[in-house]
Amino acid sequence: MKLRIKDMREDRDLSQEAVAQALHIPRATYCNYETGRRNIPNDVLCSLADFYNVSLDYLLGRSDDCTPFRK
């Protein structure tokens, strides 16, 4: 999962600071998620999925299909 969120951020030319601001968390916290030093809470996972418009299964590495869940 940590590689997925880093790859998605880099593919979109975003900084850790920009993603952290969008998620309303400190940059250091987001950095710890990317490096795997901290587990990502469910609410932040959902926010990341919404931010990148991908499915949670994709974020978690359970699927290579990034199509988000249709509400």
N, C-alpha and C positions, 0 to 999 in steps of 0.2 A: 504494500500500500504506500509506503513512504516513497518508493520510486515513482509510482503513478502520480502522486500529487506534485512531486518535484518536476517530473516530465511535463505535466500539463501546464504548470506555471511557466516553465522555460519555453515551451512551445508557443505560449501566448506573449512572450517577452515581458512578463510581469516580475516585479521584485517581490521578495518575501514581505517587505513592508507594505506593498500595495495589497497583497492578498490578506495580510493580517488586518489592515484597516477595513477591508471589505467584510471581514468576519468579526470585527470589533474585539480583537484580541491583541495582546502585545506581540511584537515581532519575534521576540525571544521565544515565546510560547510556540508560535508557528514554526520557527526554526527547529525546535525540539520535536515537533510532529514530523517534519521532513527527515530528520536524522534518525528517528526511531527512539529517541531518548524518552519520549512521553507517548502514551497511548492517546489516540484521538477520541474524545468523548462523542457519544452518539449525536448530540445536538450539533456539534461542530462538523461531524461527518455529513449530516443532512445539509448544513449550510454550504459545505464544500461542493456537494453534489448539485445543489441549486446554483451556486456561483458558476461552476463549470458546465452546467446543464448536461450532466452525465448521471448514470444510474449508480446507486450504492454498490451493486454487485461489481460494477466496473472499478469503482474506487477500492473495493476490498480485494480485487484480483480474482473474483469468482467468475468473471466473464470478460471476454475481450470486446463485447458489444457495449459501446458506451451510450446507447440510446436510453434516454431517461424514462422513468416510469410515467405513464400517462395518467393524469389525475381524472 
